[in-house]
Amino acid sequence: MEATELLEIIGRGEDSKHQFKADVTNGLSLAQEMVAFSNSGGGTLFVGVSDDGTFSGLNQKDMGRLNSLVSNAASQSVRPPVNPRTENIATSDGLVMRIEVSNGVGKPYMDKNGVIWVKSGADKRKATSREEIQRFYQSAGLIHGDERPVPGADIAALDPDYFRDFFARNFSESLEDQGLPLPALLENMNLMQGGLLNVSGVLLFAKNPGLRLPAFIVKAIAFPGNEIHATSYLDNQDITGKIADVFQQSLGFVLRNIRHIQGGRGVNAPGKPEIPRIVLEELIANALIHRDYFISAPVKLLIFSDRVEIHSPGHLPNNLTIENIKLGNSNIRNPILASYATKILPYRGIGSGIIRALREYPAIDFADDHDGNRFLVTIRRHRK
């Protein structure tokens, strides 16, 4: 980095990506800065620059001391260890050490005392809320929202006839042939833990999933124009039930509220939907399977005169981007649910759904809203 570039950064002041310190002598304090950057997208610490933007006049001896401090802090006081890059920048008023910390891939990072630090503007803070810490472990693949036991959902919550039919249909054997108590079989199938159905077990096989998980529904509304209206709508439905039923009802809601094109067919022949059915199947299935089940909020299905919107709680997990999901990359947020979805929904679980939808109907836009913690799919409707 040239001194002129350093001066430009200093002139803009501190922010969540750039931190200034006149000097550093405390290894734990330095480690906490590295932890915060690693947990929050990465950043750069400049040592030798005071908060007011003046240089503190560090020398070669200071650089040797700081390099040792950085190395020890990164390897001994950050868990898991990180590998910051350093650079010494010469200015007319002394040396400045640039310490660059990458966005971590092993989150959550913590200091040697087990404290998780995150950036908050130009400062850092401890991560204290249960939801925030939970999300770190979720992004690391250490916990999944679909495997959490659901309070009160014991074996009596199961729909036994539905589960029996599913089992026989997919495994070509009856439940009785297994010779196992039903709770033990459900635990072996990763649907129950400690006598309670987990989120996947409830969504897939409970008699009344909405009773135990009332937030995990689909709120579907069709509006007469191009904007959300507080009181005026064409159709409205809160869609609840087993995930297979929710899928079918959600698909049906869209199909009955979009145009159907005759396309040269006879008067009595059903028209083709303006948005191909396979596109709606792929995108609705993705919303139900890949949403964040740590967030107590519904999937929203909104129909306007010029578009259909699908709002899924939770932004794209880990390092996924809109660009690479269009190429078929995937990261399964809910592995239990996804494994069973291949048996009950038109879902393959190999990352091909987005590709297939775009191939059939390119007029689809995606937005990964980190601030709103949601993923938005917009399907543009053709004009009459």
N, C-alpha and C positions, 0 to 999 in steps of 0.2 A: 504494500500500500504506500502510495506517495504521500508526502506531508500535506499537499494541497487537498487530496481527498479526505485526509483526516480532519483538516480544518473545516471542510464542508459538513462533515458529520457532526463535529462539535458545534458548529453554527446552528444546526437544527435542534440541538439539545437532546436530553435523554428521552428514550421511549422504551417500549417493551422489547425492542431488539438491540438497543444500545445503552450500555451502562458505563458511567465514568467513575473512577476512583483515583484520588491523589496518590495513594499507596495502599498496599495490602500486607499485613503482617500476621493475620490470623487465618490459619489453614481451614478451620471449620467455617468461618464466614465466607471464604472463597468457595468452599465446597457447596455451600448453600446457594450461592449465585449460579454455580454450574448446574445444580439440581433443578433450579427454577427454569433456566434456559432449556435444559434437556426435556423437561416436562411440557414446555410451552412453545414449541416450534423452533427452538434454537435462538442464538443471539451472540453478541460480541461485547466483551468487557474490555475497556481501555484503562490500563493502569498507568498513571502518570498525568492524568487530566483531572483537575478539580471540578466540583459541581458547577462552579461559575465559568468553566471553559478555559481556565488558565492552566499552564503546564507547571508541574511541581518540580521539574528539574532532576529526574532520575538519571543515574549514571550506570556505567558498565557493572560496577559491583552490585548495584540494585538489581540489574537484569539477571545476574547469576543467582542471587537470592530468590528472586521471583520465579525463575524457571524451576528451581528445586521445590518451591512451595506449590506451584501449579501441579507438578508431577506427583507429589505426595498427596495433595488434596484430591486429585482426580482418581488416584488408584486406591487410596486408603480411607477416604472420608465420603466417597460417593458410592452408593449401592444401587444397581450394579455399577462398576467402574466405567468412566467415560474417557474419551481420548481427545481432549481439546488440542487445537493447533495454535501455536504462538508465533508472533512476528514482532521484531523490534523495529520501531520506526524512529528515525532520527529527525529531530526538529531543532531549530535554533535555540530553543529554551530547554533542551534536554531530551532524553529518550522516553518513548512511550511504548509499553508492551500491549500488543493487541492479542487478546485471548478469544478465539472463536470456538463456540460450543455448538455442535450440531443438534438438530431435533432428534431426540432419542428414539430408538426403535425397541428399547426394553423397558418401557414405562410400566409402572410408575418408578421414577428415581427418587431416592431419599438420601438424607445425610446419615452419618454413622450412628446417629441417635434414633433412626427410624422415622424421621419427620419428612413428609412430602412437601416440597416447596413448589410454588407456581408463580409465574409473573402476574402482576396486577398493575397494568400501566407501566410506568418506569420503575416501580418498586416490586418487591416480592412479598408473598404472604404464605402462611401455612394452609394447606388443603385440609379443611376440617369437616366439611359436610359429608355425610354418609354417601349421598348421591355422587358427589364429585370423586371421592376416593373409589367408589364402586365402578365408576366409568373408566378410571385408569386401569383397573384390573380387567375390566371387560375388553378394553382395547388391546391388552396384552394377551387375550385369549385364555386368561386364567379362570374366568367365570363367564357364564352365559345366562342371559335373561330367561331363556326357555327352560332352564333346568332348576329354577328356584322352586322349592316346595310351596304350595299354596295353603295358607292357614285354613283349617276347617274342611279341606277337601280330602276326607278319608275315603275308604273303599265304597262307602254308600253314595258318594258323588258320581261314581262311574255309571255310565249307561251300559249295563251288562249285555243286553241283546245286540246293541250296535257294535260293541267291542268283539263279541263272539262272532258276528258275521264278518267283521273286518279280518279277524285272525284266520278264520277258515278260508276266506277268499284269497288271502295273501300267502298263507303258509301251508295250505292244503291239508291241514290237520285241525281237529277240534281242540277246544280248550281242555276237555276232559282227557284227551290223549297225552297231555303233557305230564300229568301226575304231580303237578305242583299246586299249592294254594295260589289263588288268584293274586294276592298281594305280592307273593314271591315272584310270580311270573311278570307282573308289572314292573317290579324293581329290576329284574333281569333285562327288561325291554327299555330301561331308562325312562320310565314314565312315572315312577313312584319312588319316594325316598323317605325312610323313617315312618312309614304308614300314611304318608300324604302324597297325593298326586302332585306332580310338578306342573309348571305352567304349560308345558307341551301336553301332558296327560289331560289336563282340564280342557284346553282348547280343542284337542282332538276327540276326546272320548267321554267327557262329562255329560250328564243329563242336561244340565243348565249352566254352561260356562259363564254366562252373564251374571249369575248369582254370586260366583266367587271372584270373577275378574270383570267387574262392571265397566272399567275404563277401556278394555280391549275390544271395542266394537268398531263398526264402520258407520260414520254419520254421513248420509248421502242426501244432497239437496240439488235440485235443478232450479235454476233461476231463469226468469224471462228475458233478461238482457245480458250484457257483458260484465256486469259488476255484481258484487254481493249486495243483497237488499235485506234489510233487517226484518221486514214483515211480509214481503211479497215473494212467493215462490210457486213453481209449477208442480213440484213433487218433493216429497220429504220422507225420509225413512231412517230410523235407527235400526241397523242390521245387527242382530245378535244370533247366538247359537254356536254349534260346532263349526270349526273352521271350514269344513267342506260346504256346509249350508251357507255360511257367510260369503264364501266365494261365489256360489251360484246366485244368491240373492243380489250381491253387488253387481255381478255381470248382468243380471236381469234388469236391475235399476237403470244401468247405462243404456242397455239396448232399447228399453221402452221410452227413453227420453232423448234419443238421437234420431235423425232422419233415416228412412229406409228407401233405397233407390230401386225403382222397378227395373230399369236397365233392359228394356225390350222384352221382359217377361209378360206372361198373360196377366189379365186383371186379377185373377184369383190366386196368382203365385205370390208367395211372400217376397218382399223386396230384400235386397242386400243392404246391411247396415253401412252407413257412410264411413265408419271406422271399422275395418275388418275385425271380425270376432276374435281371431287368433291374437291380434294386437291387444285387445282388451283382456283376454285371458292371461297373456304373459305378464302384463303390467299389474293387474289386480293380484295375481298370485305372488308376484315379487313383493308387493306392498304388504301382504299378509305374512309372508314368510320371513322377510328380511327387515321388518321394522324393529325398532329398539323396544324390547319388552321390559326394560328397566324404567321406561317413561310411561307414566300413567296418563295416557291420552289416546284418543281414538284415531284411526285412519280417517281422513276426510276425503270424500268423493264429491266433487263439485262440478256441476254441468252448467255451462253458460252457452249463449247462442253462438259464440265463436270458438269455444274450446272446452275440453274436459280436463280437470285438474285432479291429481291424486297426491294427497299430502300424507307422507309417512313419517311418524315420529322417529327422530334420530337421523343425523347426517351420515354420510358414507363412513364406514368403519376403517380404522387404521390408515394405510397409505393409498386407499382406493381414490381414484379421481373419476370425473365424468368421462374424460378421454379414455381411460383404460377400461371402464366398464363397457364402453361402446366397442371395444376390441375383444370383449369376452372374458376379461379378468373378473374374478369374483373373490369375495371373502365372506364365508358363511358365518353370519353373526349368531344364528340359532341352529346349531348342528342337529339337535334331536328333532326339532320341528321339521327341518329341511329333509331329514332322512325319511320321515313318514309322509311328507307332502308328495314325494314322488309316487306314492301308492294311492293317493286320494285326489290329487289335483293334476291338471295338465302342466306339470312342473318337472324339469329334468335334473336341475341341480348342478349343471355343468357350465354355467355362465353364458349359455347361448340365447337366453330369453330376450335380452336387449337387442342382440344382433338380429334375431328373427323378427322382432317387432319393427325395427328400423327398416329392415329389408321389405317388409310388407307395406309399411306406411311411414315414409321418412319425416312426415310433419310432426315430429315429437321433439320436445325440448326438455332438458333436465337442469335442475338447479340444486346444488348442494349447499344448503343454508346452515352454516355453522353457528351463526348468532342465534337463529331461531331453533336450532337443533332439530332440523327436519330435512327431508328429501322431497323435492317437488318434481312431479312429472306433468308436463303440459302437452296434451294432444290437441293440435289445432284442427278445427273442423273446417271443411270446405264450405264456401258460400253457396247458397242456393243458385 
